[in-house]
Amino acid sequence: MIRHVSLLTWKPGTDADAIEAARTALQELPAQIPELLDYRVGSDVGIDQGNSSFAVVGEFADATGYATYRDHPAHIAAAQTHIVPILAGRAALQYEF
């Protein structure tokens, strides 16, 4: 199994509507990409300072499933339309579990 974790930091001043549009676009992906076995997204709750703004965690049967998600047109469209315009920074990794 492969778990993908992406931590996103929004640009200062990003409004709540843009964040909600990003969340909605991401939450629609499991219906379009069957390789996504589990998919969770959410905003940081603000307990610690210096955290990223938003997390995306996806689980896949294998690296091929992850690559399918990564390169899927629906994922690319969601990222280009809703994430890239408000993105200040990103850290990501994939690990086996």
C-alpha positions in Angstrom: 0.0 0.0 0.0 1.1 3.5 -0.8 0.1 6.6 1.3 0.5 10.0 -0.3 0.7 13.0 2.0 0.6 16.6 0.7 0.8 19.6 2.9 -0.2 22.9 1.3 0.3 26.4 2.5 -2.0 29.1 1.1 -0.9 32.6 0.1 -1.5 35.2 2.7 -5.0 36.7 2.4 -6.5 33.7 0.6 -10.2 34.0 1.2 -12.4 31.3 2.6 -14.4 30.8 -0.7 -11.2 29.9 -2.6 -10.2 27.4 0.1 -13.7 25.9 0.1 -13.6 25.6 -3.7 -10.2 23.8 -3.4 -11.6 21.4 -0.8 -14.7 20.7 -2.9 -12.7 20.0 -6.0 -10.5 17.6 -4.1 -13.4 15.8 -2.4 -14.9 15.1 -5.8 -11.8 13.1 -7.0 -12.5 9.7 -5.4 -15.7 9.4 -7.5 -13.6 10.0 -10.6 -10.4 8.1 -9.8 -11.1 4.5 -8.6 -7.5 3.9 -7.6 -8.1 6.2 -4.6 -8.8 3.7 -1.9 -9.1 6.3 0.9 -8.9 10.1 0.5 -8.9 12.7 3.3 -8.5 16.5 3.0 -8.8 19.2 5.6 -7.6 22.6 6.9 -5.3 23.0 9.8 -7.2 23.6 13.0 -4.7 26.2 14.2 -3.4 24.5 17.4 0.3 25.1 16.6 1.8 28.1 14.9 3.9 27.5 11.7 1.8 24.6 10.4 0.8 24.2 6.8 -2.7 25.4 5.9 -4.2 22.2 4.4 -3.5 18.5 4.1 -4.3 15.9 1.5 -3.9 12.2 2.3 -4.6 9.5 -0.2 -4.1 5.7 -0.1 -3.4 3.5 -3.0 -2.9 -0.3 -3.6 0.5 0.4 -5.2 2.8 2.9 -6.9 0.9 2.5 -10.2 -2.3 3.5 -8.5 -0.7 6.6 -7.1 0.8 7.5 -10.5 -2.7 7.1 -12.0 -4.1 9.6 -9.5 -1.1 12.0 -9.9 -1.5 12.1 -13.7 -5.3 11.9 -13.9 -6.9 14.8 -15.8 -9.4 15.4 -13.0 -6.6 15.7 -10.4 -4.6 18.0 -12.7 -7.6 20.2 -13.4 -8.5 20.5 -9.7 -4.9 21.5 -8.9 -4.5 23.9 -11.8 -7.9 25.6 -11.3 -8.2 25.7 -7.5 -4.9 25.0 -5.8 -2.1 26.6 -7.8 -3.7 30.1 -7.8 -3.7 30.2 -4.0 -0.6 28.1 -3.3 2.4 29.6 -1.4 4.1 26.3 -0.7 3.8 22.5 -0.8 5.6 19.6 0.8 4.7 16.0 -0.2 5.8 12.4 0.1 4.7 8.9 -0.6 5.5 6.0 1.7 4.7 2.3 1.9 2.7 1.0 4.8 
